[in-house]
Amino acid sequence: MHLPSPLQPISRKLLIAGSCASNGGCVVDAAGQFRVFVVTHGGKLELRGLILLRGSSSLGASVEHRLGGGLYVEGNSVAHLRNCTIEACTAEKGGGIFVGAPSQEEQCLYSRSCTQGTAPTLDLED
């Protein structure tokens, strides 16, 4: 699925499960224009079997807008990813995912996701 515009931030409990194994995976493509998912205001997002592709946070904007190109999880929110791929996502910090709260990942793959060209894909805030 190609996203023509940013999705609304997730601020409630939401499960998104893909079952697209025969098509190479369920792809959510932000085309390098914006983040794929944002979880805020105590939201709880669970992703299963998805490929988050070409997410990007806005460089030059306020600090929170430069974090987490594929997924941004605000400090009081939670994300749980299972069997997901984070691919070609960019940000100043946390290219694939920026997590400001406790979150979980199980059997996830990161591919070509970076922060300012090189660095870790997952950034957990202290």
C-alpha positions as CSV (number, residue, x, y, z in Angstrom):
1,M,0.0,0.0,0.0
2,H,1.4,3.4,-1.0
3,L,0.5,6.2,1.4
4,P,-0.5,9.3,-0.5
5,S,-0.4,11.4,2.8
6,P,0.6,10.9,6.4
7,L,-1.6,8.7,8.5
8,Q,-3.2,10.2,11.6
9,P,-1.2,9.6,14.8
10,I,-2.4,6.5,16.7
11,S,-3.6,7.4,20.2
12,R,-5.6,4.3,21.1
13,K,-5.2,0.5,21.0
14,L,-4.8,-0.7,17.4
15,L,-3.6,-4.0,15.9
16,I,-2.6,-4.1,12.2
17,A,-1.8,-7.7,11.0
18,G,-0.6,-8.5,7.5
19,S,-1.1,-11.9,5.8
20,C,0.5,-11.2,2.5
21,A,3.3,-13.9,2.4
22,S,2.5,-14.9,-1.2
23,N,3.1,-11.3,-2.4
24,G,6.4,-10.8,-0.6
25,G,4.8,-9.2,2.4
26,C,2.3,-6.5,3.2
27,V,4.1,-3.3,2.4
28,V,3.2,0.1,3.8
29,D,5.3,2.6,1.7
30,A,5.6,6.3,2.7
31,A,7.8,7.0,-0.4
32,G,10.3,9.0,1.6
33,Q,7.8,11.8,2.2
34,F,6.8,11.2,5.9
35,R,6.8,8.6,8.7
36,V,4.9,5.4,8.3
37,F,3.4,5.3,11.8
38,V,3.3,7.7,14.8
39,V,2.1,6.5,18.2
40,T,1.1,9.3,20.7
41,H,-1.0,10.2,23.7
42,G,-0.9,6.7,25.4
43,G,-1.6,4.8,22.2
44,K,-0.8,1.1,21.9
45,L,0.1,-0.2,18.4
46,E,0.8,-3.8,17.5
47,L,2.1,-4.6,14.1
48,R,2.4,-8.1,12.7
49,G,3.8,-9.2,9.4
50,L,4.3,-5.8,7.8
51,I,7.0,-4.2,5.8
52,L,7.5,-0.5,6.7
53,L,9.1,1.0,3.6
54,R,10.8,4.4,2.9
55,G,9.6,6.3,6.0
56,S,11.2,9.6,6.6
57,S,11.1,12.2,9.4
58,S,11.4,15.9,8.6
59,L,14.9,17.3,8.9
60,G,15.0,20.8,10.1
61,A,11.7,20.6,12.0
62,S,11.4,20.5,15.8
63,V,13.3,17.8,17.6
64,E,10.4,15.3,17.8
65,H,9.8,15.6,14.1
66,R,13.4,14.6,13.3
67,L,13.1,11.2,15.1
68,G,12.0,7.8,13.9
69,G,11.5,7.6,10.1
70,G,9.6,4.4,10.0
71,L,7.9,4.5,13.4
72,Y,7.9,7.2,16.2
73,V,6.7,6.1,19.6
74,E,6.1,8.9,22.1
75,G,7.2,8.5,25.7
76,N,3.8,7.5,27.1
77,S,2.9,5.2,24.3
78,V,3.7,1.5,23.4
79,A,4.5,-0.4,20.2
80,H,4.9,-4.1,19.7
81,L,6.3,-5.3,16.4
82,R,6.3,-9.0,15.4
83,N,7.7,-10.4,12.2
84,C,8.1,-7.0,10.6
85,T,10.7,-5.5,8.3
86,I,11.8,-1.9,8.5
87,E,13.4,-1.0,5.2
88,A,15.0,2.2,3.7
89,C,13.7,4.5,6.5
90,T,15.6,7.6,7.4
91,A,15.7,10.2,10.3
92,E,18.2,12.3,12.2
93,K,17.9,9.8,15.1
94,G,16.3,6.4,15.1
95,G,16.2,5.9,11.3
96,G,13.9,2.9,11.4
97,I,12.3,3.4,14.8
98,F,12.5,5.9,17.6
99,V,11.1,4.7,20.9
100,G,10.6,7.0,23.9
101,A,8.8,4.3,25.9
102,P,8.9,0.6,26.6
103,S,8.2,-1.4,23.4
104,Q,8.9,-4.8,22.0
105,E,10.2,-6.3,18.8
106,E,10.1,-10.0,17.9
107,Q,11.8,-11.4,14.8
108,C,12.1,-8.0,13.0
109,L,14.5,-7.2,10.2
110,Y,16.1,-3.9,9.5
111,S,17.3,-3.2,6.0
112,R,19.0,0.0,4.7
113,S,17.5,2.2,7.4
114,C,19.8,4.8,8.8
115,T,20.3,8.0,10.7
116,Q,22.0,10.8,8.8
117,G,23.5,8.3,6.4
118,T,24.9,5.8,9.0
119,A,24.1,4.7,12.6
120,P,21.8,2.5,14.5
121,T,18.3,2.0,13.1
122,L,16.6,1.6,16.5
123,D,17.0,4.3,19.1
124,L,15.6,3.8,22.6
125,E,15.4,7.0,24.7
126,D,16.7,6.8,28.3
